Amino acid sequence: MTATGSSSRVQRPDVALPGVVLGVGLGGFVDGIVLHQVLQWHHLLSSRVRVDTVPGLKMNTLADGLFHVVTWLAVLIGLSLLYSRVTQARGRLWGSRALWGWVVLGWGLFNLVEGLLDHQLLGIHHVRSGVHQTAWDVGFLALGAALVAVGWLVQRGAELVDAPPRRA
């Protein structure tokens, strides 16, 4: 404590929310790019709107595009929040276990929410339709839970993001 009664301790900037929002956006990009576009296992509405007709494919492509807009906005919001909260040592931030733990946790949350909402509750698409559809959907949820756990463990022991580096 200083003479004025305030603490001279370095405040830890809260990178949890920016990291999680960034992770949600990046997780959505991985889902949309890899599963929708590269592997073409599903589109956003493929269980509700046929993809084997031109109008159906156009509707699914539009829905995929809108999904990508939302994930892109999540990345921009996450980066904006991060920039506003970390004022020193911004270069060190990108190597921070705190940031990357929260990003991985956010990606896992994306998988869990998307898997439960879109695959299970709404049924608008599945990871991969067919004989093993349920196994693919459960695997997606399991990956989400594993990412949440790993992200939590990684960020838990992280150093202060804005503090000067420790000297050996």
N, C-alpha and C positions, 0 to 999 in steps of 0.2 A: 504494500500500500504506500502511496505517496502521501505527502503532507496534506494534500487536499482531500484525502480519503478515497481517491479513485485508484483503481488498479493499473499498474504499468504493464500487466500481462498482455501479450500479443493476442488479439482476438482471432479466433479461427473462422475464416469465412465459410459460410454454409454452402458447400458445393453439392449437397445431396439433391436438392430439387433440380438445379441445372443439369446435373449428371443423369438423373433419372429421365428427365424430359428428352435430353439428347439421346439416351439409350433407347427410349421408345421410338423416336424418329429413325434412328439407325437400324433398329430391329425391324421396323416396318419396311425400310428400304431393302434389307436383306430378303425379307419375305416376298415383297413385290417383285424385286428384280430376279431373284433365284427361282422361286416357285411359280410365279405368274409368267415371267417372260422367258427366262433361260430354259428351265425344265418344262414349262407349260403344263404343269400338273393340274392347275386350276386357275380360274379367274375369280374376281371378287364375288360375282353373282352366279357362278357356273352351276350351282345346284338348283337355282331358281329360273335362270334364263339360259336357254340352249346356246351352245357355242358352235354348233354345226350348221348354223344359218348365218347369212351376212348380217341381218338386223340383230340377231342375238349376239354375234361376235362384236358388232359395233357397240351395243349396250354394255357388254362386259368390258370392252376396251375403255369406254368412257368411265365406267365405275373404277377400273384399275387406275386410270389417270387421276381421278378425284382422290383416290386413296393415296397416290403418290404426292399429290398437293398437300394433303394433311400431314403426311410423314415429313415432307420437306419443311412445312411450317413448324413442326415440332423440333426439327434440327435447328432452324433459325431462332426459335424461342429459347431453346436450351443454350445455344451459343450466346445469345443476348443476355440471358440471366447470368451465365458464367462470367461474361465480360464485366457486368455491372457489380458482381460480388467479389471478384479477385482483382485487387488494385496494384499489388506488388508481385514480383516474381512470376509474371504471366508465362514466361518461357518455361519455367520449372513445372508449371501446372500440367503440361502435356505428358510429363513423366510421372505424375502423381498417382499413387495407388488409390488415393481417395477418389479422384475423378474417375478413373477407369473402373474401380469397383462399383461406383454408382451407375456408370454407363452400362456395365454388364448386367447389373440388377434391373435397370430400366428395360433392357432388351428382354430379359426374362419376364418382366411384368407385361410387356407387349405380347409375348407369346401366350402367357396365361390368360390375359383378358381376351385377346383375339381368338384363341382356341376355345375358350368357354363360351364367348358370345357368338362368334360367327359359325364355329363348327358345331357346337352342342345346342345352344339355345335357339338361335335363329336358323341354323342349318342352311345358310346361304352358299356355303362351299365347304369342302373338306380338303385336308392336305393333299390326299390323293384318293380319288374315288376308285371303287372296285372291290375286289374280294377282301383285301386287307385294310379297308377304309378306317375301321375303328382302331386298328393297331397304329396306323399313321397318325391319327388324331391324338391318341394317347401318347405316342412318342413325342409329338409336338408339345403337349402339355408337360411331359416329363423333362424335355429339354428346357422349357421355360422355368420349371421349378429348380432345375440344376443351375441355370444361369443366375437366378435370384440368390441361391445359396452361395455360389462362388463369388458373386458380386459383393454380397454382404461380408463374407470372410476377407476378401481382398481389401475393402475399404476400412474394415474395422481397426486394423493396426497401422493405418496411414499416419504420416507426419502432418504437421500444419502445412497447408498449401502456401500461404502468404509469408511464412516465416523464412528468414535467411537459412541457407543450408547448414546442416550440422558440420562441425569441423572434427576431423579424426584425431 
